[in-house]
Each structure stands twice: as structure tokens, then as C-alpha cells.
Amino acid sequence: MLFLTVDAAAQLAKVPVDSSRRLRWEETFELVWRTVKEKHFDERLSGDEWDRVGSKYRQLVKRVESESALNHLLQRMLEELGQSHFNILLPSGAGEISEQLDDHAASLVSWAGIGIELRLVDEEPVVFAVNPGSPAARAALRPGSIITHIDGHPISKLTGPIELYDNDNHRTVQHRFRQIRLLQNLLDGRPGSEVRLVSRQLDSPPREYRLIREIPRGVIAPAFGNFPPSLIQFESRRIGDDIGYVRFNIFAPPQMDNIRRAIREFSDPERRIAGLIIDLRGNPGGMGAMANGIAGLLTERPGILGTMNMRTAHMKFAYFPQPHAWLGPVVILLDGLSGSTSEILAAGLQENGRVKIVGQRSLGAALPSYLVKLPTGGIFQYAIADYVTPRGIMIEGRGVTPDLEVGLDRRLLLDGRDSQIEAAIRLLRTAGSDR
């Protein structure tokens, strides 16, 4: 996740700060710092070194001049831990666009886009998918197109801060994630606002698109506790006569009925398939307990997806068989934007021999976390445990390695084909013929 420097963020709102706001900001800082101090799962990371970190940033808090600057400062402090799932998320509809760049997922109800998903292919931002009926679809923007400019700015200039931020960590999964996250957020904005894109396809000349942002289609799941409102997108279909395909964008509670219904339909003897693809590409995670429920729909015996190691306790991700489970071959698709609950489900089932994984190494951000509301109205996400697979492998910073590594092919995307789905289909059909 990319954050402005404190000095840059402070320029967003140069207004006098009254004592009550200053007190609220200091209270917010102390809540964030002390939560890490008292609840971090590794006491070694919240000891004397964290005290020194607190002293340094406590002095800086006294100089911030806006809530935006405070949020950026808190995020900089949390990044000193060097772990995922320690974030300051903004309340729905808050602040300027620079603030919303931090986490537009918190404002999906009032935020809009043009209906495309981006991926890096050969280090260039490429349209991976176009949502039907979206502004991009109506403008005939095609998967496989390279995006070269956004609002007149070349992509290399827009991602420059990411290059600086990551220093020597270029070409890592996390680096690519931050690049795509930034560009995807720049494509989003207020409903009715315009974004200008320049794209090119293979050897054809560049073309400019002027697109009006719209609130994306789909169901908005209401907030669940401090879990923010989420846009629910779900797809279930057959590929040919023999392959079932399920894709969903986030692990949110309303998805569970969709997933259960789809898997049980594929398990119906009268509508039976030869293999099942669960597409978790681009899925950042969500409610961790959903991984247990989904695993139970794919197995005939109990098992565990791994273990959460907390400061004073351990808890296993246990799953149990559910009625009408699908027991045939399963492939899970992953890529560098698959994180958290996606990784827990995939890694656990992979090590248990239940699924094969196709695609690319996942994000490596698999720490279970809580959300707590801050005095400023923002949300503080903090990890409560680390996660290890059934074999004791830590996924944080490492990611899940596919059984079959397959990248995206831009020429195939332009032809309406998906190299990763095609590889999964071949794998499933081969598994079916061997049974």
C-alpha cells in the first residue's frame, strides 16, 4: 500500500487545529501504538524497539496539521513492523482523493470506477478483465490492452513513488501488487467524474478513451461489525459440459450462500461435472472463518487448513465435511493479488492433497487480523496472529507456490482467452481421464 510522506499529506489541509481535534489525534495515536504493544502476537516485536518507535512518532504527531497527515504518519509507524495487515483504513466517503488512494475499499458505496481489472504482464499494466455493461465495456476497451497513460500522465511517472518506496525490492510480488493497487485506485473516483486513458494493442497505434466513472454493478454487503461495506461479485458457470467454474471477489458473509449453492449444484448427480475451478485471482481475502466452511464443501473427512499462533494461544483452522460436498478434482487459481483468506484456503487444501493450484505465486499477506474503530472515525486493522500451513510453513512474505506456474499471455487475452483457466482445464481433464 502506498502512502504519501507526512509533509506532502499535510499540504492537503492547512487549517488551524483546535485543541479538541489535537487531543483526538493524540488519543488515536496512543490507541494504535498501545494495541500493537499489548496485542502483537510476537512479544519480541512489541518490546523495547516498539517503545523507541513510539517515542519517535509521538513527537511527530504533535506537528501534524490534518487528519490526512495523521493517517499517513500512523501508517508509516505501522510499516516499521514489516508485516501485512497493519493498516489505517478510512471511513466511508472521507477526505480527498489522495486519502482514498490508501484504501478505496472502505468507500465502495460512494466510489465509482470504469469496470476493468489490471495485471502486470511483462512489467506493463494490461487490462485483465472488463466487466460486462461497464463504461469500459461500452467503449470496447479489450482485455490484453496495455494502459500507457492515465489522465495525461505516463504510467512510469505515476508508479515512480512505488519504485522509490520499494528501493531494492523491485520485481517482488509485493512490489507488483503495490503498482497495480495504485493504478487501479487512480482509475476510481467519484460517480460521474471523467478519467482519460491511453491504451494500445500489439502493433496498433495508441487510442485515447474518455470514460465516465459509474458505481459498479453488484450487491453491496452491509458492514459486519467493523468490516466495511463490500461490493459482492460472484460468478458460477460451466465451461463446456464437464468443468465447473466459480469466482468471487471477496470473502464476505453474503458470498457463502452463493458458494454453497454453486458447489452443491455441481455435485448433483444429474448435473455432475468432471472437475471444479475456484478462481481466487485478485481476491484479497476477508472473513477468515469462511475458508473453513468452503473447505468443508470440498472434503469427505475432517482436517485443518493451518494454525494461528497468537501471543498466548494457538488456534487451528479446522474444517468438517458438509452435506452434498464436491469430492472430484479441484483446481484453485491464484495470482499476485490473491491474499489473506485466499491464501489460507489454498495453502491448506494444497498441503492436504485436496487441490492443485494453478497460476502465479500469491501475495504473501496471510496474517489473521481484527478491525477496530478509531476516535477519528477511521478503522485500524491489526494482525492478531501469524499463520502457518499444516506442515508448519509461514505464508507471510512468502506466498503460496502454485503446483503449475502459468503466467498471463497478452495475445491470448486479446483473443478472448485466458491462459491460466485453459491450463486449469487441461489439468482437470487429465486428472479425470486418470481416474
C-alpha positions as CSV (number, residue, x, y, z in Angstrom):
1,M,0.0,0.0,0.0
2,L,1.4,3.4,-1.0
3,F,1.3,6.4,1.4
4,L,2.3,10.0,1.0
5,T,5.0,11.4,3.2
6,V,3.8,13.3,6.2
7,D,5.0,16.6,4.8
8,A,3.2,16.0,1.5
9,A,0.0,14.8,3.2
10,A,0.0,17.8,5.5
11,Q,-0.3,20.2,2.5
12,L,-3.8,18.8,1.8
13,A,-5.4,20.8,4.6
14,K,-3.6,23.7,6.1
15,V,-6.2,24.8,8.6
16,P,-5.9,25.8,12.2
17,V,-6.1,22.8,14.5
18,D,-8.2,23.4,17.6
19,S,-7.2,21.7,20.9
20,S,-10.1,19.2,20.8
21,R,-9.0,17.8,17.4
22,R,-5.4,17.7,18.5
23,L,-6.4,15.8,21.6
24,R,-8.4,13.3,19.5
25,W,-5.4,12.8,17.2
26,E,-3.1,12.1,20.2
27,E,-5.7,9.7,21.6
28,T,-5.9,7.9,18.2
29,F,-2.1,7.6,18.1
30,E,-1.9,6.1,21.6
31,L,-4.7,3.6,20.8
32,V,-2.8,2.4,17.7
33,W,0.6,2.3,19.4
34,R,-0.6,0.6,22.6
35,T,-2.7,-2.0,20.7
36,V,0.5,-3.2,19.0
37,K,2.4,-3.1,22.2
38,E,-0.1,-5.2,24.1
39,K,-1.6,-7.4,21.5
40,H,1.0,-8.2,18.8
41,F,1.4,-11.9,18.5
42,D,5.2,-11.7,18.8
43,E,6.3,-10.1,22.0
44,R,9.8,-9.6,20.6
45,L,8.4,-7.1,18.0
46,S,6.4,-5.1,20.6
47,G,9.2,-4.8,23.2
48,D,11.9,-2.1,23.7
49,E,12.2,-1.5,19.9
50,W,8.5,-0.6,19.7
51,D,8.9,1.7,22.7
52,R,11.6,3.6,20.7
53,V,9.3,3.7,17.7
54,G,6.5,5.1,19.8
55,S,8.8,7.8,21.2
56,K,9.8,8.9,17.7
57,Y,6.4,9.1,16.2
58,R,4.8,10.5,19.3
59,Q,6.9,13.7,18.8
60,L,5.9,13.7,15.1
61,V,2.2,13.6,15.9
62,K,2.5,16.9,17.7
63,R,3.4,18.5,14.3
64,V,0.7,17.1,12.0
65,E,-1.8,19.7,10.7
66,S,-4.5,17.5,9.2
67,E,-6.2,14.2,9.8
68,S,-4.8,13.0,6.5
69,A,-1.3,13.7,7.8
70,L,-2.1,11.8,10.9
71,N,-3.3,8.7,9.0
72,H,-0.2,8.7,6.9
73,L,2.0,9.1,10.0
74,L,0.3,6.2,11.7
75,Q,0.7,4.0,8.6
76,R,4.4,4.9,8.5
77,M,4.8,3.8,12.1
78,L,3.0,0.5,11.4
79,E,5.2,-0.2,8.4
80,E,8.1,-0.3,10.8
81,L,6.8,-3.8,11.8
82,G,7.4,-5.0,8.3
83,Q,4.2,-7.1,8.2
84,S,0.9,-7.1,6.4
85,H,-2.5,-6.5,8.0
86,F,-1.4,-3.5,10.0
87,N,-3.3,-0.7,8.3
88,I,-5.2,2.6,8.8
89,L,-8.4,2.4,6.7
90,L,-10.5,5.4,6.1
91,P,-14.2,5.7,6.9
92,S,-16.7,5.6,4.0
93,G,-16.8,8.8,2.0
94,A,-14.0,10.5,3.9
95,G,-11.5,13.0,2.7
96,E,-9.8,14.0,-0.6
97,I,-8.8,11.6,-3.4
98,S,-5.3,11.3,-2.1
99,E,-6.7,9.9,1.1
100,Q,-8.9,7.5,-0.7
101,L,-5.9,6.1,-2.6
102,D,-4.9,4.4,0.6
103,D,-7.9,2.1,0.7
104,H,-10.8,2.8,-1.6
105,A,-12.4,-0.5,-0.5
106,A,-13.7,1.4,2.6
107,S,-15.8,3.7,0.4
108,L,-17.2,1.3,-2.2
109,V,-20.7,2.6,-1.6
110,S,-19.9,6.1,-2.8
111,W,-17.0,5.4,-5.1
112,A,-17.1,4.5,-8.8
113,G,-14.9,3.0,-11.5
114,I,-14.8,2.2,-15.2
115,G,-15.1,-1.6,-14.8
116,I,-11.7,-3.0,-15.6
117,E,-9.1,-5.1,-13.7
118,L,-5.4,-4.6,-14.3
119,R,-2.5,-7.0,-14.1
120,L,1.2,-6.6,-14.9
121,V,2.2,-8.7,-17.9
122,D,5.9,-8.4,-18.9
123,E,6.1,-5.5,-16.4
124,E,3.4,-3.5,-18.2
125,P,-0.1,-2.7,-16.9
126,V,-2.6,-4.8,-19.0
127,V,-6.3,-4.9,-19.0
128,F,-7.0,-8.4,-17.5
129,A,-10.8,-8.3,-17.4
130,V,-13.7,-5.9,-18.4
131,N,-16.9,-6.1,-16.5
132,P,-20.0,-6.5,-18.8
133,G,-22.1,-3.4,-19.1
134,S,-19.4,-1.2,-17.6
135,P,-18.1,2.1,-19.1
136,A,-15.0,0.2,-20.4
137,A,-17.2,-2.5,-22.0
138,R,-19.3,0.1,-23.7
139,A,-16.2,1.8,-25.1
140,A,-15.0,-1.6,-26.4
141,L,-11.8,-1.5,-24.3
142,R,-10.5,-5.0,-24.6
143,P,-8.6,-7.4,-22.3
144,G,-5.0,-7.6,-23.4
145,S,-4.7,-3.8,-24.0
146,I,-1.7,-2.1,-22.5
147,I,-2.5,1.1,-20.5
148,T,0.1,3.7,-21.2
149,H,-1.4,6.9,-19.7
150,I,-4.0,7.9,-17.1
151,D,-5.3,11.5,-17.2
152,G,-2.4,12.5,-19.4
153,H,0.3,11.1,-17.1
154,P,2.5,8.3,-18.4
155,I,2.4,5.1,-16.3
156,S,6.1,5.3,-15.4
157,K,5.6,8.7,-13.8
158,L,2.5,7.5,-11.8
159,T,4.3,4.5,-10.4
160,G,7.5,6.4,-9.7
161,P,6.7,6.7,-6.0
162,I,6.3,2.9,-5.8
163,E,9.8,2.4,-7.3
164,L,11.3,4.8,-4.7
165,Y,9.3,3.3,-1.9
166,D,10.4,-0.3,-2.7
167,N,14.1,0.5,-3.2
168,D,15.8,-2.8,-3.9
169,N,12.6,-4.9,-3.7
170,H,11.6,-4.5,-7.3
171,R,10.2,-7.5,-9.1
172,T,8.8,-8.9,-5.9
173,V,5.1,-10.0,-5.7
174,Q,4.5,-7.2,-3.2
175,H,6.1,-4.6,-5.5
176,R,3.8,-5.6,-8.4
177,F,0.8,-5.6,-6.0
178,R,1.5,-2.0,-5.0
179,Q,1.9,-0.9,-8.6
180,I,-1.4,-2.4,-9.6
181,R,-3.2,-1.2,-6.5
182,L,-2.1,2.4,-7.1
183,L,-3.1,2.3,-10.8
184,Q,-6.4,0.6,-10.0
185,N,-7.2,3.3,-7.4
186,L,-6.3,6.1,-9.8
187,L,-8.9,4.7,-12.2
188,D,-11.5,5.0,-9.5
189,G,-13.2,8.3,-8.4
190,R,-16.5,10.0,-7.7
191,P,-19.5,8.9,-9.7
192,G,-19.9,10.9,-12.8
193,S,-16.3,12.1,-13.0
194,E,-14.2,11.5,-16.0
195,V,-10.9,9.6,-16.4
196,R,-8.8,9.6,-19.6
197,L,-6.9,6.5,-20.6
198,V,-4.5,5.8,-23.5
199,S,-4.1,2.2,-24.5
200,R,-2.5,0.2,-27.3
201,Q,-3.0,-3.3,-28.6
202,L,0.0,-5.1,-30.1
203,D,1.2,-3.1,-33.1
204,S,-1.9,-0.8,-33.5
205,P,-1.5,2.9,-32.7
206,P,-2.4,4.2,-29.3
207,R,-6.0,5.2,-28.7
208,E,-7.5,7.6,-26.1
209,Y,-10.6,6.7,-24.1
210,R,-12.6,9.3,-22.1
211,L,-14.7,7.3,-19.7
212,I,-17.3,8.4,-17.1
213,R,-17.0,6.6,-13.8
214,E,-20.0,4.7,-12.5
215,I,-20.8,2.9,-9.3
216,P,-20.1,-0.8,-10.1
217,R,-22.9,-3.3,-10.5
218,G,-23.4,-5.8,-7.8
219,V,-24.7,-6.3,-4.4
220,I,-23.3,-4.1,-1.6
221,A,-23.0,-6.2,1.5
222,P,-23.7,-4.2,4.7
223,A,-21.0,-3.6,7.2
224,F,-20.4,-6.5,9.5
225,G,-19.0,-5.3,12.8
226,N,-16.1,-3.0,11.8
227,F,-15.8,-4.9,8.5
228,P,-16.7,-2.2,6.0
229,P,-19.4,-2.4,3.3
230,S,-18.2,-4.6,0.4
231,L,-19.2,-4.9,-3.2
232,I,-20.1,-8.5,-3.8
233,Q,-19.3,-10.0,-7.2
234,F,-19.9,-13.7,-7.9
235,E,-19.8,-15.9,-11.0
236,S,-20.7,-19.6,-11.4
237,R,-20.9,-21.3,-14.8
238,R,-19.9,-24.4,-16.8
239,I,-17.0,-24.4,-19.2
240,G,-18.0,-26.9,-21.8
241,D,-20.0,-29.8,-20.5
242,D,-17.5,-31.0,-17.9
243,I,-15.9,-28.2,-15.9
244,G,-17.5,-26.1,-13.2
245,Y,-16.2,-22.6,-12.6
246,V,-16.7,-20.4,-9.5
247,R,-15.2,-17.0,-9.0
248,F,-15.9,-14.4,-6.2
249,N,-14.2,-11.2,-5.4
250,I,-14.0,-11.2,-1.6
251,F,-14.6,-13.4,1.4
252,A,-17.7,-11.6,2.8
253,P,-20.5,-13.4,4.6
254,P,-23.2,-12.9,1.9
255,Q,-21.0,-14.8,-0.5
256,M,-21.3,-18.1,1.4
257,D,-24.8,-18.8,0.2
258,N,-23.7,-18.3,-3.4
259,I,-20.7,-20.5,-3.0
260,R,-22.6,-23.3,-1.2
261,R,-25.4,-23.3,-3.8
262,A,-22.9,-23.4,-6.8
263,I,-20.8,-26.2,-5.4
264,R,-23.8,-28.3,-4.4
265,E,-25.3,-27.8,-7.9
266,F,-22.1,-29.1,-9.4
267,S,-22.3,-32.1,-7.1
268,D,-25.8,-33.0,-8.2
269,P,-25.5,-36.4,-10.0
270,E,-27.8,-35.2,-12.7
271,R,-25.7,-32.1,-13.4
272,R,-22.4,-33.6,-12.4
273,I,-19.1,-32.2,-13.7
274,A,-15.6,-33.7,-14.2
275,G,-13.7,-31.0,-12.3
276,L,-14.1,-27.7,-10.5
277,I,-12.1,-24.5,-10.8
278,I,-12.3,-22.0,-7.9
279,D,-10.9,-18.7,-9.2
280,L,-9.3,-16.6,-6.4
281,R,-7.2,-14.4,-8.6
282,G,-7.4,-10.8,-7.4
283,N,-9.3,-11.9,-4.2
284,P,-7.7,-10.1,-1.3
285,G,-9.3,-12.2,1.4
286,G,-11.8,-11.1,4.0
287,M,-13.6,-13.1,6.7
288,G,-11.1,-15.9,7.7
289,A,-13.7,-18.3,9.0
290,M,-15.2,-18.7,5.5
291,A,-12.2,-20.7,4.5
292,N,-13.2,-23.4,6.9
293,G,-16.8,-23.5,5.6
294,I,-15.6,-23.7,1.9
295,A,-13.1,-26.4,2.7
296,G,-16.0,-28.5,4.2
297,L,-17.8,-28.3,0.9
298,L,-14.8,-29.9,-0.8
299,T,-13.9,-32.8,1.5
300,E,-15.2,-36.0,2.9
301,R,-13.1,-36.1,6.1
302,P,-12.2,-33.5,8.7
303,G,-8.9,-31.6,8.5
304,I,-7.1,-28.4,9.2
305,L,-6.0,-25.6,6.9
306,G,-3.3,-24.5,9.3
307,T,-2.7,-22.9,12.6
308,M,-3.0,-19.4,14.0
309,N,-0.2,-18.7,16.6
310,M,-1.2,-15.9,18.9
311,R,0.7,-14.3,21.8
312,T,-0.7,-16.7,24.4
313,A,-2.6,-19.3,22.5
314,H,-2.9,-21.4,19.3
315,M,-6.0,-22.0,17.2
316,K,-6.4,-24.4,14.3
317,F,-8.4,-23.6,11.1
318,A,-10.4,-26.8,11.4
319,Y,-12.9,-27.9,8.8
320,F,-15.5,-30.6,8.7
321,P,-17.4,-32.3,5.8
322,Q,-20.7,-30.8,4.8
323,P,-23.6,-32.5,3.0
324,H,-23.5,-32.7,-0.8
325,A,-19.8,-31.8,-0.9
326,W,-17.9,-31.9,-4.2
327,L,-15.4,-34.7,-4.0
328,G,-14.0,-34.6,-7.5
329,P,-10.8,-32.9,-8.8
330,V,-10.4,-29.2,-7.8
331,V,-8.0,-26.5,-9.1
332,I,-7.6,-23.2,-7.3
333,L,-6.4,-20.3,-9.4
334,L,-4.1,-17.8,-7.7
335,D,-2.1,-14.7,-8.7
336,G,-0.1,-11.9,-7.0
337,L,-3.3,-10.1,-5.9
338,S,-4.6,-13.2,-4.0
339,G,-4.1,-12.6,-0.3
340,S,-5.1,-13.5,3.2
341,T,-8.1,-15.9,3.4
342,S,-7.5,-16.8,-0.2
343,E,-4.0,-18.0,0.7
344,I,-5.2,-19.8,3.9
345,L,-7.8,-21.8,1.9
346,A,-5.5,-22.6,-1.0
347,A,-2.4,-23.4,1.0
348,G,-4.2,-25.7,3.5
349,L,-6.0,-27.7,0.8
350,Q,-2.9,-27.9,-1.3
351,E,-0.8,-29.4,1.5
352,N,-3.7,-31.8,2.4
353,G,-3.6,-33.1,-1.2
354,R,-7.1,-32.0,-1.9
355,V,-6.5,-29.3,-4.6
356,K,-3.9,-28.4,-7.3
357,I,-3.0,-24.7,-7.6
358,V,-2.5,-23.1,-11.0
359,G,-1.4,-19.5,-11.8
360,Q,1.2,-17.4,-10.0
361,R,2.7,-17.0,-6.6
362,S,0.2,-15.3,-4.2
363,L,0.8,-12.1,-2.3
364,G,2.1,-13.5,0.9
365,A,-0.1,-11.4,3.2
366,A,-1.8,-14.1,5.4
367,L,-2.0,-12.7,8.9
368,P,-5.4,-13.0,10.6
369,S,-6.5,-9.6,11.8
370,Y,-9.1,-7.6,13.7
371,L,-10.7,-4.2,12.8
372,V,-11.2,-1.6,15.5
373,K,-12.8,1.9,15.1
374,L,-10.6,4.8,16.0
375,P,-11.6,8.1,17.7
376,T,-11.1,9.9,14.3
377,G,-13.7,7.6,12.7
378,G,-11.1,5.6,10.8
379,I,-10.5,1.9,11.1
380,F,-7.4,0.3,12.5
381,Q,-6.6,-3.2,11.1
382,Y,-4.1,-5.1,13.2
383,A,-2.8,-8.7,13.0
384,I,-3.6,-10.9,16.0
385,A,-1.6,-14.0,14.9
386,D,0.7,-15.4,12.4
387,Y,-0.4,-18.3,10.2
388,V,1.4,-21.5,9.3
389,T,0.2,-24.2,6.9
390,P,-0.5,-27.8,8.1
391,R,3.2,-28.5,7.5
392,G,4.3,-25.5,9.5
393,I,5.2,-23.2,6.6
394,M,4.7,-19.5,7.1
395,I,2.9,-17.8,4.2
396,E,3.5,-14.2,5.3
397,G,6.1,-12.6,3.0
398,R,6.4,-15.9,1.0
399,G,3.1,-16.6,-0.6
400,V,1.6,-19.8,-1.9
401,T,3.5,-21.5,-4.7
402,P,1.4,-23.0,-7.5
403,D,1.7,-26.6,-8.5
404,L,1.7,-25.4,-12.1
405,E,3.1,-21.9,-12.7
406,V,1.3,-20.2,-15.6
407,G,1.5,-16.5,-16.5
408,L,-0.9,-14.4,-18.4
409,D,-0.4,-14.2,-22.2
410,R,-1.4,-10.8,-23.6
411,R,-2.0,-12.1,-27.1
412,L,-4.4,-14.7,-25.8
413,L,-6.2,-12.1,-23.7
414,L,-6.7,-10.0,-26.9
415,D,-8.2,-13.2,-28.5
416,G,-10.7,-13.6,-25.5
417,R,-8.7,-16.4,-24.0
418,D,-7.2,-16.9,-20.5
419,S,-4.0,-19.0,-20.3
420,Q,-4.4,-19.8,-16.6
421,I,-8.0,-21.0,-17.0
422,E,-7.0,-23.1,-20.0
423,A,-4.1,-24.7,-18.1
424,A,-6.5,-25.5,-15.2
425,I,-9.0,-27.1,-17.6
426,R,-6.2,-29.3,-19.1
427,L,-5.1,-30.3,-15.7
428,L,-8.6,-31.3,-14.6
429,R,-9.4,-33.2,-17.7
430,T,-6.1,-35.1,-17.4
431,A,-7.0,-35.9,-13.8
432,G,-10.4,-37.1,-14.9
433,S,-9.0,-39.4,-17.5
434,D,-6.6,-41.0,-15.0
435,R,-9.4,-41.9,-12.5
